[in-house]
Every structure is written in structure tokens, then in C-alpha cells.
Amino acid sequence: MYDATWLLRLYARRRIPRLARTDMLDSQRVVLSSLVERARGTTFGRDHGFSPAWSLDDFRSHVPLRDYDAFWEAYWREPFPRLTDCTWPGLIPWFAVSSGTATGTTKFIPVSREMRRSNVRAGADLLAFHLANRPESRLLAGRVFMLGGSTGLVRRAPGVHSGDLSGIAAATMPGWARLRYFPPRDLEGIADWEEKIDRIAKRSLDVEIGAIAGTPNWLLIFFERLAECATVRRGQRASRIADVFPALELLAHGGVGWTPYRERFADLLEGSRAETREVYPASEGFFAIADGADGDGLRLLLDTGIFYEFVPVDQLNSANPDCRWIGDVERGVDYALVVSTCAGLWRYLVGDTVTLVEHSPPRILITGRTSYMLSAFGEHVIGVEVERAVAEAARVIGATITDFAAGSVFPEENGARGGHLYIVEFAVRGDGDRLDAKRQTRFAERLDETLCSLNDDYASHRAGGFGMDTAQVLIVDPGGFAAWMKSRGKLGGQNKVPRIISDPKLFDSLRDFANAYNRART
């Protein structure tokens, strides 16, 4: 295939120096001013008295913080699916369907044409950052593989469609980009996830893949199927990605925390030339990209039509929270991310929590979800602490994680204590290694010890076992989480296994399913 990397290299040579010269404060001021000016004539703009003369303080005093439900009830529900001059000028042509990870409630997030261009630019920046790190790259000598959901869109009204964000991206992809894209249309439109990955895995063996992107848990399932297909075709075991995709340079991942999967992917990528790069794309916008090494944080994209604010998590329920922006956000504080976007979201609570790790350029770490906290007993354990504890416990026993979820369990009789239950699926190595009882016990102990070291509130509640019992672990057999997601109609694509489940009914359903799944396999 013709190597088109030179075109990407031209873009990177212009874009990277421009980013280095950009004043981040001026950039965000320009974004906010442009957004307000564009939306003055919308229903939302008139309701809030939008003015191009506004300062940031004016903007904040006129526009309150809102979450999805507030926007839906006040502005989107009644005119849906035809949102014309509602919160953004013109007709909204697409809605990204996003099911709430913890609750399963379906959300319809507006995607304007301007937001599509913003997402495309962010994707180009991802590749530009890769080239800046790999000047000798031949990334576009092969194809860019996106392991997403079904690209089938639902027609909601004339000129209005809804579906997975990956489906919207594929449906609106320019012809020149599709020449370098995999999978082809006949495969990406398959709705059945198991059939889809089977057919994609077989077809990809005949394609030179330069980059691949997806959520870590679904990528693992795909790579397992890919190895099986390669072994059948070639007659020898393919245990590493390099054995199947020797030209792979880039593995972009996002959607769920990377920490529990880092060691597993390090093993899979052994002998490969590929680098891993985390991204932060959401239904509401493409927010950040890792432009440095793994673990250095994700660089916020400041000039793509998104204005960022940060509310300290402990002030979310305050009548007057100390809201910050790029100009005064502090390092090391856990913030709820707030965005105003070129799709008509205004001071919108995304639902994610982040912390700043560097000011110039601004880089963040995703620490969890505003609704993702284990605190049924006042312990205040956040998502990033859970992920670190699970990863550390797996490291100590020499195991790797396929998937996991955590929730609270409550005492069923007087005098008993509650605590946390971790439902964990471990990867089974090629030699059939499984965890014996001793390693299972050590995993639970190390998980509990690590949480105590990371979180003082948890440690105090665990002290002497007076407030909470030690962490309990339920190990589900291989394939259990995929089977659970399939039973809920959420297998594959952009659906995510919730890491922390605060809904007792949802967590009970997972626990019951895991026990039944294990019994059926004995």
C-alpha cells in the first residue's frame, strides 16, 4: 500500500510547533468568546442573555452548572429529536447514544457538525503526537484500525440520526480517510459483537495494521480471538501482537482506566514496535491526549471548540462552588470536569473526575466518575484508588486482570459489618495457570493493604475491623464479564464494564450472575 505518512508528517510539522507557541489562557478565552457569540441567538443564549462583552465571571454568574438530566428536561426533551437553534445554532444532525455506565440510563448527547470537526482534529493531533515521538514513523503505510461499536445509525427524523459515537465518526468519515481505515463498511456495520470480532479478526490477518484504537477490555477480547484465528491459519501459536501485526506502531486506548491492564498489554506488545497512548474521547467531546510517555498525563486540547472548568469534588453540592479554569486550576486537587462546547453544552458536568499533574501545557489524569465512589460506610474511596489497588494486588501474585467491578455489601444481621466486594476475572495464561486458594487469599489481602495505604478514611474504617470488614473477592471464570454484558445487551463497542457500582440492584445482579456462571462451568 502507498505510504501516505508524509502527509501526516506535514501536518505534524505545522501543528506541534504551533501548540508549543500557543498561550493557553488566550486560547481558552478565545474559545469561550467564540462559543458565546455563536450561540447568542439560540433559545439557551436568549434565556441567559449571552453577550460578546462577557468576562468569565459574567459567564459564570449568568449560566449555572448543569448535568445531563437538567439539560434534557429544560431544553432537549420536548423538541427531541429535532433540536434547532436550541442550545446550539442550526439543526443538531447526530446524537451520540451513551448509556450511563453505573445506571444504564440511555443518554442522547448532541453532536453538531462543529463537534465532528473538533473530533477529527483531535484524532489528527493524536497521530501528530505519535509522529513527534517517532520521526521515522511509517504509520500510514498501513491502516488505522478502530475497534468500535456498530456503525449502524438510527434515523430519528429527517436529517437526524443517533448511534455510537464511533458509528457517527464512521458514517461521516471523508473518503480520503476511509482509504486508510479498517474495518471496511461490510464489517463495521455488524451489530452482533461476537460475530463482528470473529469476522474482523479473520479479515485483519490479510491487512497491514499500523495503529489500533479501542477500550482496553474489548481490545483484550479481540486479541484473544485474533490469536486463535492466526493459530488456525498458520499452524503455530500466536501469543504476541507482533506475531500478527508486525507493522503496528501505535495502540491508542481510552474509556476505562489503564492501570489494571498495563502489565497485560506489556506482555502482549513484547517484541512489538508499538507504543501505547491514552486518549480521552467522550460522547461530549474529545478532551485530551497523552502527548508524552505512559503515565505523564493527558494534554488538554485547548483550541478545538471546548472550554474547560473544574469544580472541586467536595464542593459539588455547594451552592457556590469554587469553580476554576485553566488560569487558576491547582495541581493535585480532585476536580469534577465541566465543559462548554461547540455542540451546545454549557457549563456541563461531564461526570468524570480529573486532577491536574502539570500546568504548562496542562496535563490531567482521569481519576474516576463523580458517581463512582465507594462510600457506603464513610470511607470515600475513589475510582483511581480502586484501580491502583487491584493492579498492585494482581502484580504481587503474578496475575493479570481481564475485568473487574467493585461494590458495597451490607450486613445481613445485627452486629455484623459491611465492606467491599470485588468481582474479578483473571486472564488464564497459555499454560492453563489458574489461581489456587493461597494466591486468591493473598490477592484480597494485598488489595486491602494497598487501599489502606492510599486512603486514610478507608484505613481508619478498617482499623481493628470495627467499621468495615476486609475486602472480599469473588473470582469469576474466564468470559464471565463478557457474558454478563451480553445478557444486558451491552456487549462490545463503546459499552463499558462499570468499575464501581453504586446501584445495589445492578451490583446484586452482577454478583448473582457471576455465581451462576461459575456453577454452570463446574
Disulfide bonds with the S-S distance in Angstrom:
none
